[in-house]
Amino acid sequence: MERTTRQKTAIQAAIESAQRPLSAQEILEQASLQVTQLGIATVYRNLKSLVLEEKVHVVTLPGENPRYESNTAANHHHHHFQCTTCQRVFDVHDCPGDLKRMAPQGFVVERHELTLYGRCADCNAAAGAKVSVAAAKATAAPHACASHHDSA
């Protein structure tokens, strides 16, 4: 039986409170708020233990480092959304439904995974603010062509 340490408790608490899958680095940042001088090697060692104890589930996205979510989240069917700006991953609780009809005739679908990609609410708001500032600057600045009208 694995013993429970302050580090392990802080790591598990960070994952459970996040309400979304976290990278090891994100877990380190959150757990370090409770346990100072926590290192990434300790995070990985404890993640391995938590996965083996089935308290944490690994979320694997193509071409990405693994992320971790609580088994509470993993125990119900859901999908994921990855922000293409900040790279954070969020749970998506809707499902398009029965995808068996999409498989070729004679094939049997046993499970499916779906990942949506785009901008999260925070990054979308930040992008909207940048567009608004750029639009305001464009309307306030005189157009370059206006200075070419010489009366000769």
Backbone as JSON, one array per atom type, in Angstrom:
{
  "sequence": "MERTTRQKTAIQAAIESAQRPLSAQEILEQASLQVTQLGIATVYRNLKSLVLEEKVHVVTLPGENPRYESNTAANHHHHHFQCTTCQRVFDVHDCPGDLKRMAPQGFVVERHELTLYGRCADCNAAAGAKVSVAAAKATAAPHACASHHDSA",
  "N": [[0.84, -1.18, 0.0], [0.54, 2.18, -0.84], [1.89, 5.02, 0.78], [0.35, 8.0, 1.96], [1.35, 11.21, 1.23], [2.13, 14.67, 1.99], [2.75, 15.92, -0.41], [1.59, 14.22, -2.33], [-1.09, 14.42, -1.6], [-1.53, 17.15, -2.11], [-1.12, 17.23, -4.86], [-3.16, 15.55, -5.83], [-5.35, 17.02, -4.91], [-5.06, 19.35, -6.42], [-5.63, 18.4, -8.98], [-8.28, 17.48, -8.67], [-9.64, 19.82, -7.99], [-9.43, 21.36, -10.24], [-11.29, 20.95, -12.3], [-10.88, 20.34, -14.92], [-8.76, 18.69, -17.35], [-5.31, 18.57, -16.48], [-1.93, 19.49, -17.29], [1.28, 18.1, -16.36], [2.95, 20.21, -15.63], [1.07, 22.25, -15.07], [-0.14, 21.05, -12.88], [2.02, 20.99, -11.11], [2.36, 23.78, -10.7], [-0.08, 24.45, -9.42], [-0.16, 22.67, -7.17], [2.12, 23.47, -5.86], [1.34, 25.71, -4.52], [0.36, 24.79, -2.18], [2.32, 23.06, -1.19], [5.44, 23.99, -0.78], [8.49, 24.16, -2.66], [8.14, 21.95, -4.3], [8.94, 19.55, -6.71], [9.17, 18.8, -10.25], [9.81, 16.13, -10.78], [8.85, 14.84, -8.52], [6.15, 15.33, -8.85], [5.61, 13.81, -11.21], [6.25, 11.23, -10.25], [4.32, 10.87, -8.24], [2.0, 11.16, -9.78], [2.13, 8.86, -11.35], [1.74, 6.94, -9.37], [-0.85, 7.68, -8.47], [-2.33, 7.15, -10.77], [-1.98, 4.38, -10.99], [-3.32, 3.64, -8.68], [-5.82, 4.19, -9.48], [-7.0, 6.66, -9.01], [-6.64, 8.82, -10.49], [-6.95, 9.74, -13.9], [-5.49, 9.32, -17.11], [-5.37, 11.62, -19.73], [-5.08, 11.55, -23.08], [-4.09, 13.34, -25.82], [-3.72, 13.63, -29.35], [-0.37, 14.1, -30.34], [0.35, 15.55, -28.08], [1.57, 16.16, -24.72], [0.72, 14.01, -21.97], [-2.25, 14.62, -20.06], [-3.97, 15.04, -16.95], [-6.82, 13.96, -15.16], [-9.38, 13.89, -12.65], [-10.67, 10.76, -11.47], [-13.33, 10.9, -11.01], [-14.3, 12.68, -12.93], [-13.48, 11.26, -15.17], [-15.01, 8.97, -15.08], [-17.46, 9.37, -16.26], [-18.91, 9.57, -19.48], [-17.36, 11.75, -21.68], [-15.99, 14.44, -23.68], [-13.25, 16.39, -25.08], [-11.93, 19.76, -25.25], [-9.47, 21.66, -26.76], [-7.66, 24.56, -26.34], [-6.31, 26.47, -28.86], [-4.71, 28.6, -28.51], [-3.8, 29.05, -25.75], [-3.3, 26.44, -25.07], [-4.58, 25.01, -23.06], [-6.73, 22.41, -21.8], [-10.11, 21.44, -21.79], [-13.07, 19.98, -20.36], [-15.73, 18.62, -22.27], [-19.04, 18.17, -22.12], [-21.14, 17.46, -23.72], [-22.2, 15.18, -26.28], [-22.0, 13.97, -29.59], [-23.55, 11.79, -29.99], [-24.73, 8.6, -31.1], [-22.28, 7.2, -32.86], [-21.95, 5.0, -34.35], [-23.15, 4.62, -36.79], [-21.45, 5.86, -38.54], [-19.34, 4.23, -39.06], [-17.76, 1.97, -41.38], [-19.71, -0.43, -43.23], [-20.33, -3.44, -41.56], [-18.36, -3.1, -39.69], [-17.54, -2.72, -36.19], [-18.12, -0.39, -33.76], [-16.48, 0.28, -30.82], [-15.79, 2.21, -28.98], [-15.45, 5.81, -28.69], [-13.6, 8.85, -29.21], [-13.48, 12.34, -28.96], [-12.15, 15.39, -29.89], [-12.3, 18.8, -29.66], [-11.1, 21.78, -31.19], [-9.99, 25.1, -30.77], [-10.49, 28.5, -29.65], [-10.42, 29.17, -26.18], [-12.73, 30.62, -23.78], [-11.42, 32.68, -22.32], [-9.15, 33.28, -23.94], [-10.46, 33.94, -26.3], [-11.87, 36.21, -25.52], [-9.71, 37.88, -24.96], [-8.61, 38.06, -27.52], [-10.7, 39.35, -28.8], [-10.62, 41.79, -27.48], [-8.16, 42.76, -28.36], [-8.69, 43.04, -31.08], [-10.65, 45.01, -30.95], [-9.17, 47.19, -29.94], [-7.31, 47.51, -32.0], [-9.05, 48.16, -34.09], [-10.07, 50.57, -33.13], [-7.76, 52.14, -33.16], [-7.29, 52.17, -35.9], [-9.46, 53.62, -36.91], [-9.05, 56.05, -35.69], [-6.63, 56.94, -36.65], [-5.36, 58.89, -39.34], [-5.92, 58.05, -42.75], [-3.38, 56.81, -44.84], [-3.45, 57.41, -47.56], [-4.79, 59.81, -47.73], [-3.04, 61.94, -47.55], [-2.0, 62.2, -50.05], [-3.33, 63.83, -51.76], [-2.67, 66.37, -53.47], [-3.07, 69.68, -54.45], [-2.27, 70.68, -57.43]],
  "CA": [[0.0, 0.0, 0.0], [1.26, 3.45, -0.93], [1.57, 5.96, 1.86], [-0.11, 9.3, 1.5], [2.24, 12.28, 1.66], [1.6, 16.02, 1.75], [2.91, 16.18, -1.83], [0.58, 13.45, -3.06], [-2.39, 15.02, -1.29], [-1.6, 18.44, -2.82], [-1.22, 16.93, -6.3], [-4.52, 15.05, -6.06], [-6.27, 18.14, -4.68], [-4.94, 20.24, -7.58], [-6.33, 17.76, -10.1], [-9.71, 17.43, -8.39], [-10.23, 21.16, -7.95], [-9.26, 22.04, -11.53], [-12.48, 20.78, -13.14], [-10.44, 20.13, -16.3], [-7.49, 17.96, -17.38], [-4.14, 19.41, -16.29], [-0.61, 18.96, -17.62], [2.13, 17.96, -15.17], [3.4, 21.55, -15.27], [-0.05, 22.93, -14.41], [-0.3, 20.42, -11.57], [3.12, 21.5, -10.3], [2.07, 25.17, -10.34], [-1.18, 24.48, -8.45], [0.21, 21.96, -5.94], [3.17, 24.25, -5.19], [0.7, 26.69, -3.66], [0.16, 24.12, -0.89], [3.58, 22.45, -0.75], [6.53, 24.73, -1.42], [9.66, 23.4, -3.12], [7.71, 20.72, -4.96], [9.64, 19.43, -7.98], [8.45, 18.1, -11.33], [10.03, 14.68, -10.64], [7.91, 14.4, -7.47], [4.82, 15.35, -9.47], [5.48, 12.64, -12.08], [6.26, 10.01, -9.42], [3.01, 10.77, -7.59], [0.99, 10.93, -10.82], [2.21, 7.43, -11.69], [1.11, 6.24, -8.26], [-2.28, 7.97, -8.48], [-2.91, 6.44, -11.91], [-2.02, 2.96, -10.61], [-4.36, 3.51, -7.65], [-7.05, 4.54, -10.17], [-7.56, 7.9, -8.47], [-6.43, 9.81, -11.55], [-7.04, 9.18, -15.25], [-4.64, 9.99, -18.09], [-6.04, 12.1, -20.94], [-4.08, 11.61, -24.13], [-4.5, 13.99, -27.06], [-2.69, 13.4, -30.37], [0.74, 15.04, -30.44], [0.46, 16.34, -26.85], [1.94, 15.46, -23.49], [-0.5, 13.6, -21.28], [-2.87, 15.45, -19.04], [-4.54, 14.2, -15.9], [-8.09, 14.41, -14.59], [-9.84, 13.01, -11.57], [-11.48, 9.64, -11.93], [-14.73, 11.33, -10.95], [-14.59, 13.21, -14.27], [-13.23, 10.22, -16.18], [-15.99, 7.9, -14.99], [-18.63, 9.61, -17.1], [-18.53, 9.8, -20.87], [-17.23, 13.14, -22.09], [-14.96, 14.72, -24.68], [-12.36, 17.47, -24.67], [-11.71, 20.95, -26.08], [-8.14, 22.21, -26.53], [-7.48, 25.92, -26.83], [-5.14, 26.55, -29.75], [-3.9, 29.75, -28.09], [-3.13, 28.8, -24.46], [-3.07, 24.99, -25.02], [-5.31, 24.36, -21.98], [-7.73, 21.42, -22.21], [-11.34, 21.54, -21.0], [-14.04, 18.92, -20.58], [-16.94, 18.89, -23.04], [-19.98, 17.18, -21.6], [-22.07, 17.04, -24.77], [-21.7, 14.15, -27.17], [-22.82, 13.95, -30.79], [-24.46, 10.65, -29.96], [-24.35, 7.3, -31.64], [-21.41, 7.33, -34.03], [-21.83, 3.68, -34.99], [-23.6, 4.71, -38.19], [-20.37, 6.41, -39.36], [-18.37, 3.17, -39.35], [-18.06, 1.2, -42.59], [-20.61, -1.56, -43.03], [-19.69, -4.64, -41.03], [-17.43, -2.72, -38.62], [-18.17, -2.55, -34.89], [-17.53, 0.68, -32.96], [-16.44, -0.08, -29.41], [-15.73, 3.46, -28.22], [-15.01, 6.94, -29.51], [-13.05, 10.02, -28.55], [-13.68, 13.51, -29.79], [-11.47, 16.57, -29.37], [-12.59, 20.04, -30.38], [-9.98, 22.72, -31.12], [-10.37, 26.49, -31.01], [-10.06, 29.39, -28.57], [-11.23, 29.13, -24.97], [-13.42, 31.88, -23.5], [-10.43, 33.68, -21.93], [-8.36, 33.68, -25.12], [-11.38, 34.57, -27.25], [-12.12, 37.56, -25.01], [-8.47, 38.63, -25.15], [-8.49, 38.32, -28.96], [-11.71, 40.36, -29.1], [-10.13, 43.07, -26.96], [-7.09, 43.2, -29.25], [-9.33, 43.48, -32.32], [-11.31, 46.29, -30.65], [-8.12, 48.21, -29.82], [-6.77, 47.72, -33.35], [-10.08, 48.86, -34.86], [-10.12, 51.95, -32.64], [-6.57, 52.83, -33.68], [-7.43, 52.33, -37.35], [-10.42, 54.69, -37.2], [-8.52, 57.3, -35.16], [-5.48, 57.36, -37.45], [-5.71, 59.28, -40.7], [-5.53, 57.09, -43.78], [-2.16, 57.23, -45.51], [-3.74, 57.92, -48.89], [-5.35, 61.15, -47.61], [-2.0, 62.95, -47.72], [-1.55, 62.23, -51.44], [-4.19, 64.71, -52.58], [-2.09, 67.7, -53.64], [-3.69, 70.48, -55.51], [-1.15, 71.2, -58.2]],
  "C": [[0.88, 1.24, 0.0], [0.89, 4.34, 0.24], [1.17, 7.29, 1.25], [0.8, 10.37, 2.1], [1.56, 13.63, 1.42], [1.66, 16.35, 0.26], [1.81, 15.5, -2.65], [-0.81, 14.04, -2.84], [-2.57, 16.33, -2.04], [-1.78, 18.22, -4.32], [-2.63, 16.46, -6.63], [-5.54, 16.17, -5.89], [-6.24, 19.11, -5.86], [-5.73, 19.69, -8.76], [-7.84, 17.81, -9.88], [-10.36, 18.81, -8.42], [-10.21, 21.86, -9.31], [-10.51, 21.98, -12.4], [-12.14, 20.67, -14.62], [-9.14, 19.34, -16.27], [-6.3, 18.93, -17.3], [-2.87, 18.71, -16.77], [0.18, 18.83, -16.32], [2.62, 19.33, -14.7], [2.3, 22.34, -14.56], [-0.3, 22.37, -13.02], [0.79, 20.91, -10.62], [2.83, 22.92, -9.81], [0.98, 25.24, -9.26], [-0.81, 23.84, -7.11], [1.29, 22.71, -5.16], [2.6, 25.34, -4.3], [0.47, 26.12, -2.26], [1.46, 23.57, -0.31], [4.71, 23.15, -1.49], [7.69, 23.78, -1.74], [9.29, 22.02, -3.66], [8.38, 20.68, -6.33], [8.84, 18.63, -8.98], [8.63, 16.59, -11.23], [9.07, 14.09, -9.58], [6.49, 14.35, -8.02], [4.64, 14.11, -10.33], [5.44, 11.34, -11.27], [4.89, 9.8, -8.76], [1.89, 10.57, -8.6], [0.96, 9.45, -11.21], [1.5, 6.6, -10.62], [-0.41, 6.44, -8.27], [-3.0, 7.27, -9.63], [-3.03, 4.96, -11.57], [-3.1, 2.68, -9.57], [-5.75, 3.83, -8.2], [-7.77, 5.72, -9.54], [-7.49, 9.02, -9.5], [-6.41, 9.09, -12.89], [-6.16, 10.0, -16.19], [-5.49, 10.37, -19.3], [-4.96, 12.28, -21.99], [-4.7, 12.24, -25.37], [-3.38, 13.8, -28.08], [-1.63, 14.51, -30.39], [0.98, 15.88, -29.2], [0.99, 15.49, -25.72], [0.66, 15.08, -22.76], [-0.98, 14.65, -20.28], [-3.59, 14.51, -18.08], [-5.82, 14.82, -15.38], [-8.51, 13.43, -13.52], [-10.67, 11.88, -12.15], [-12.96, 9.95, -11.86], [-15.15, 11.85, -12.32], [-14.48, 12.11, -15.32], [-14.3, 9.14, -16.18], [-17.29, 8.17, -15.72], [-18.15, 9.99, -18.5], [-18.49, 11.29, -21.18], [-16.1, 13.27, -23.1], [-14.14, 15.91, -24.21], [-12.28, 18.58, -25.73], [-10.32, 21.46, -25.74], [-8.06, 23.59, -27.15], [-6.2, 25.97, -27.66], [-4.25, 27.74, -29.41], [-3.12, 29.44, -26.82], [-2.81, 27.33, -24.23], [-3.78, 24.29, -23.85], [-6.37, 23.43, -22.56], [-8.89, 21.5, -21.24], [-12.23, 20.35, -21.32], [-15.22, 19.45, -21.39], [-17.92, 17.8, -22.67], [-21.05, 16.76, -22.61], [-21.4, 15.98, -25.64], [-22.59, 14.12, -28.41], [-23.73, 12.74, -30.89], [-23.87, 9.41, -30.58], [-23.55, 7.48, -32.93], [-21.25, 6.01, -34.79], [-22.21, 3.73, -36.46], [-22.51, 5.24, -39.12], [-19.35, 5.35, -39.76], [-18.75, 2.46, -40.65], [-18.93, -0.01, -42.26], [-19.82, -2.78, -42.58], [-18.69, -4.35, -39.91], [-18.22, -2.54, -37.32], [-17.42, -1.46, -34.13], [-17.62, 0.28, -31.5], [-16.38, 1.13, -28.5], [-15.34, 4.58, -29.18], [-14.46, 8.05, -28.62], [-13.19, 11.18, -29.51], [-12.96, 14.68, -29.12], [-11.81, 17.74, -30.27], [-11.4, 20.98, -30.18], [-10.48, 24.12, -31.46], [-9.83, 27.36, -29.9], [-11.0, 29.26, -27.38], [-11.83, 30.51, -24.73], [-12.43, 32.99, -23.14], [-9.65, 34.2, -23.13], [-9.22, 34.37, -26.17], [-11.68, 36.01, -26.82], [-10.89, 38.44, -25.21], [-8.28, 38.99, -26.62], [-9.5, 39.39, -29.37], [-11.27, 41.73, -28.64], [-9.03, 43.62, -27.86], [-7.66, 43.73, -30.56], [-9.99, 44.83, -32.11], [-10.31, 47.42, -30.57], [-7.56, 48.53, -31.2], [-7.77, 48.48, -34.2], [-10.18, 50.31, -34.43], [-8.94, 52.75, -33.15], [-6.71, 53.11, -35.16], [-8.39, 53.47, -37.68], [-9.92, 56.04, -36.72], [-7.37, 57.84, -36.02], [-5.93, 57.79, -38.83], [-5.18, 58.26, -41.69], [-4.33, 57.63, -44.54], [-2.42, 57.86, -46.87], [-4.27, 59.37, -48.85], [-4.3, 62.23, -47.84], [-1.51, 63.06, -49.17], [-2.37, 63.15, -52.31], [-3.62, 66.11, -52.6], [-2.89, 68.47, -54.68], [-2.56, 71.16, -56.26], [-1.54, 72.23, -59.16]]
}
